[in-house]
């Protein structure tokens, strides 16, 4: 199995679980978007709260050069931890929400 499909088979089920979690506010929902080429994954929060439109990115992952780049991680425990528990080595995960000069202080890939 190629790397892209391997990542898809791990990432998609994890994000689908998060997308299925209900909000306590019934007017908000999750929406999972996966690109046709399986390189981009967005978990969005959408809806209305107190007459305010909510539309934001909770998680954004991108596959670049056989690594998972985490551009946005708004989950309480972090999507990186879920990926590691699912078998993705830390050297295949880039915490892209950190500046380049900070990434080498983490246990994850720099780029």
N, C-alpha and C positions, 0 to 999 in steps of 0.2 A: 504494500500500500504506500502511495506517495505521501510525503510530509503534509501537503495541503489537506488531503482527505483525512489523514490521521488527526490533525488539529481540529478539523470540522467535527469529527466523530466525538471529540472530547468537549469542545467549546459549545456546540449547539445544544446538547442536552443540559449542560450547566445553566446556560442562559435561558433555556425554555423553563427550567424550574423556577428561576427568579421571575420570569415573565408571568408565570401562573400564580404567583403570590398576590393575594388581594391587598389593596390599601384599606386602612381603616376608614378613610374618606371614600365613600362609594362613587364619587364623581371623578376619581383619578384611576388611571389604569396604566399598565405597562404595555409597550409595543416592542416586539423584537423584530429587527430588520437585519437580514443576512443577504449580502450581495450575491448575485448569480455566480460569480467566480470564487465564492467562499473565502474571500480575502478581507472583507469588512463585516464587522458585527456591531450593531448598535442596540442597546437596550434603552428605550425612551420612556419617560414619564409624561403622560398627556392627560388633559381634562381640565376641569374647573374646580377652583377652591375659593369660596367666599367671593364670587363674581370676578375672580382673577383667573385669566387663562394660564394654565401651566403647560409648558412644552419644553422639555429639557432632556439632555443626554445624561443617563445614569452611568452607562458603561459604553466605551468605544474601544474595540480591539481591531487591530489590523495585522495581517500577515505580510511581513516584509523580509525578504532574503532568508526564508526558512526559520523565522523567529516570530513570536507573538509580541507585538508592540501594544502595550496598554497605554492609550492616549488619555483616557478618562476612566476613573474608578470611583464611583460614588457609593459603593457597597460598604456596609458596616465593617465586615471582616476582610474585605479585599478580594477581588477576583483572582489575583495572583496566587493566593493561598489555595483557592479551589482548584486552580490549574495544577499546582504542585501536588496536591492530594490525589488528583486524577492521573498523575504519572508524567507530567511535563517537567523536564529538568529545568532548574532555575537558569541555566546558561542558554535556554531557548526562550526566555521571557525578558523583555525589555520594559522597564518601568519608565515609559516615555513621558510621563507627566512630571518627572524630575528633570531638571536641567542636566545637560551632558556632564558638566563638571562634578555633579553630585552622584551620578549613577555608579561610579566605581566604589562608592562607600557601601552600596547595597550588596546583597548576595546574588543579585541577578545580573543578566547580561548588560553590557554598556551600550552596545548597538549591534 
